């Protein structure tokens, strides 16, 4: 990665087929959520690099251990059997969670305290109450690891980059991020007056870019959760979702109505939003983006529309996710850019975390 240029995860040998490096300790893996979109992509990616099939496969109500018959899910039994298998094989036990289940996250402390690593795409607990987050970190019994790279940018190396910078003596000054493909699409569509806000939202919904209720994207809460994670990894404390400055794109009057009523009512707000966009664009090259900003110096985390001048990295993001990281040494920001959603890229991010568990 170079300062002020998009990063690439590619290595000098990226054009060669990836191979698992020689390691005497096998991975003994349980995949929770293996039938979902990310889960199926994860199993495919594991097979592609020649990784041994998971020791256990778990879905919402049943699980199969060591190729056995389906039995009711029992997380205590899962952890016990995984540890026994790892010990008998001289391996490293890892649980990969590709669900959005709070019930699964509630088991992390127990698994980690017993030495089972957890690689997860589930962001809930990492953006939740700070005291519970700290308890989770304190529960890790080495050499177990707790890795959640994909909780912010799918397969993009964002959290690992921030961690590496901090451990190598950088002080994080500021982190800014375009973290929602849906909102990037909407803000891109209204730029230059190409489309009204309501038309952009309707188009995004029709294309399948939004949740069934677009307000789940437009309210900015998913971006806010990612901002909390970035803030905590950057060294900020006392950051709680409820205390943050989050500007929703959902008009107050349309927050509690039905989806149909929301879509019908949104055009009434087109003129005001168009004026806001035009005001930013009075300065040549400037754009309005929906972004998260973590100002470590000021100890402030904000989420909402951000006016960016022509030199800002966000103006080259297009439909991608983009994170801009400023440190005491990278005064010209380091930029990580690429697809921030999708089953394949998320699965490869989880797989990268699984592989890190045996280092």
N, C-alpha and C positions, 0 to 999 in steps of 0.2 A: 504494500500500500504506500502511496506517495502522498505528500501533503497537497490538499486541494484538488486531488484527482480521484475519480472513482476507484475503489479497490477491486482486486480480483482475487478470488480464492484459489486460482490456478497456481500450481507449482511448476518448476521447469520441466517436469515429466508429465504434465497434465494431458499431453496428447497420447500417452500410453495408457493401456487399460489398468485401472487401479487394482492393486494387489494388497492383501493383508500382510503386513510385515511379520517376520518371524517372531513369535512370542511363545515362551513355554507355558504361559498361563492362559488356558482357554476361557472364553467368556461363557457364562451360564446365564442365559437371558430369559426373562419372562416379559412378554409383550401384552399390555393391557389395552384393549381397544383395537384388536387386530383385524376386526371385520369392517371398521370404518374406512373412510377415504384415505386418511394419513396412514392408518394401520396397514392396509393392503399395499400401499406404496412402500412402507417400511420393510415388509416381508420381501417384496420384490427387490429392493435395494440390497438387503442382506444377502439374498441369493446371488445377485449380480456380482458381488465382490467375494463370493465364496465363503461367507461366514456361515458357521454351523446353524442349523435350524434352531429356533427358540426351544428351550427346555419346557417352557410353559406358555400356553396361549389362553388369554382370559378375555371374555366379553361381559356383557352387562349382568348376566345371571349364572353363567356356567364357565367352567375352566377345564382345560385338559393339561395334565402334567406328565411329562416324559412320554408322550405319545399315547397316554391312557385314555380311557373313556371320559366323556363329559361328566363332570360332577358339579354340584352347586358351588358358587364362588365362596371361598373362605380365605380371606387375606392372611390370617395368622398361619393357616396351613400352607399357603403359598410361600410365605417367607421361610417357614421351617424347612419345607422340602427343597427350596432353592439353596439355602445354606448347606444342607446335607449333600446335595449334588455337587456344589462348588467344592466342598471339603473333600469329597471322594475323588473328584477329578483334578484337584489342585488348581481350581479355577477361580475366577472373579465373578461373584453374583451381581447381576444388574437387573433392575426392573425398569422397563421403558413404558411410560404412561403417555398414550396419545389420545386420551379422552379429555373431556372438560368437566369431569366428575369431582365434586367436592368430597364425596365419600372416599374416592381413591386418594386424594390429597391428604385426607385425615390419617392415612396409614403411613405417610412418608416418615414421620418421626420414629415410629416403631421400627420400620425397615432400616433406616439410616443408623439408628442406635445399635442395631445388631450387626452392622458392617456391610449392609447391602446398599450398593450404589443406586441412585435414581437418576434417570435421564428423562426429562419430561417436556412436553409442549404445552402443558396446562398452566396458564399464567395466574390463576386465581389467588393462590396463597402468597405469591411473590409481590402482588399488588395490594394485598389485604392489610389487616391491622399489623402495625409495625412490631408490636410485642410478640405476636404469633410468628411473624417472619423471623425475628431474632431467635425465638425458641427453636424454630426449625433448623436454623444454621448451627445452633449450639448442640443439636442432637446428633450431628454427624460424627460417627466413630471411625476414625481413620483406620485403614486407608480408603474407606468408602468416600464417594464423591456425590455431590448434588449438583446437577448440571441442567440448565434450562435455556440454552441459547435460543431456541425457537420460540420462546415466549414473547419476543419482541419483533423479530424480523424474519420469521421462517428460517431459511437456511443461511441468511446473511450473517457474517461473522462480526456481530455488533457487541454482544456482551463479552465475548472472549477478548475482543480488541480493547475494550475499556479496562477489563481486568489486567490484561498484559501491560497496558500503559501505566496503570497505577502501581503494579508490582515492580515495574522497572524504573520507578522514581518520578514519573510524570505526575503533575497535579492537574486534575481535570478542572477547567475553568468554566466551560459551557458545553452543553450537548443540545443540539437542535435536530428535530426529526420530522420528516413527512412519513407517517406511519400507517396511513390508511389508503389503500388503493382506490376504494370507493370515493373518498373525499378528494383524492388527487384527481380522479376522473371528473367529478362535479366541478371543482374549482377550475380545472383546465377547460371544461366546456363553456363556462361563463366568461372566461378571459376574452378580452377584446370585444365583448358584447355579442359573441357568436351565438349564445343561447341564453335563455332566461334560467333562473334558478329552478323553477318548477319543471321546465322542460328538461333540464339536465338531470334532475332527480328521476323524472318519469322515464327518461331514456336509460339511465343506469339501472333502474328497477327492471325494465323490460329486457335488458341484456343480461340480467342475473348477477349484476355487480353488487347489489344491495341485499340485505336481509329481507325476508318477506314484508317486514315493517321497516321501511327505510329510516325511520327515526332512530332505530338501533345503531345505525351508522352515523347519522347526522348529529346525534347528541354528543358525539365526541368521547363517550365514556371508554370505548375500547382504546382509543389513543391515550386517554388519561391513565388507564391502567399500565400501559407500556411506559408512560412517562414516569410513573412511580417507580417502576423497576429500574429504569435508567438512572433516576435520581439516587436511589439507594446504592446502586453499584458504583456511582460516581463519588460516593462518600457522604451524601447528605443524610441527616437523621431528622426525625420528627415530621417526615412527609407522610401525610394521610390523604387518601382520595377525597374524603369529605371536606377537607380544608383547602383544597386546591382551587385555583381560578380556572374554571372550565367554561368556555363560551360555546354553547350549543347553537347549531344552525336550525334548530326546531323552534319556530315561533311559540311563545308562551301559550297563546290561545289555542294552539293545535297539539299540545302535549298529550291530552287525555282523550281525544276523540278516536273514532275508528280509523283504520288505515284509509278507507275510501274517503272519509271526510277530510283527512289530512291531505290527501292528494288533490282533492277538489278545492281545499282552502289555501293551498300554498301559493297559487298565482297572485293572490292579493299582496304578497310580500316581494314580488319580483322587482318592482320599481325601486324600492329602498335598497335591495341588495345590489342591483345593477349600479345604482349611484355609488355605493361603497366601493365596488370594483373599479368603476371609472375614476373615482377620486385617487385611488392608488396608482392607476395607470396613467395619470397626468404626467408623472415623471417617466420619461422614455425608458423602456426596458424593465420597469417595475411590475411585479405580479403579486397577487394575493394567493397565499397558500394556507391550507389548514395544517397546523403543525403543533408539535410539543416543543417547549423550550425549558431546559433545565439550567438555570443560572446558579452555579455552585457558589460563586463569590457572594452573590446577594441572597443566597438560600431561598430562592423563589422558583417554583415550578408552575408554568402556565400552559394552557392548551386552548387553541382557538385559531381564527384567521390571523395570519401574520403577513404584513406588508414587507416585501423583499425587493431590494434594489437590484439593478442589472447584474451586479457582481456576485450576488448571493448564490451559493451552490444549488439551492432549491430550484432555481430557474432552469437548471439542466436536468431535473429529475424526470420529466415526462410522466409516464404512468408508474414509474418505479417507486419503491421505498428508498429513502435517502436519509442517512444520518451524518451530521456534521459535528466533529469532535474537536474542540479547541482546548489545548493544554498550555502549561507554562512554556513548553518547548515547541509545540505545534501552534504558534500564534496565527499562522495561516492554516485553517482547519484541515484535518484529515477527514476524508469523505469515504463512506461505505455506501454503495448504491447497487440496487438490483431488485429482482422480483421479491416482494415481501409476503406473498401468499401463494397457496397452491399445494396440493398433496405431495407432489414429488419433491419440491424444494424443502418443504417442512420435514418430510421423512428423511431426507439426506442430512438435514441439520440434526435431527434426533440420532441418526446413525453415527454421525461424527462425535456426538456426545457419548454414545455407547462405547465407541472405540477409545475415547479418552479415559474411560473408567479403568482400563487395565494398565495405564501408564504409571 
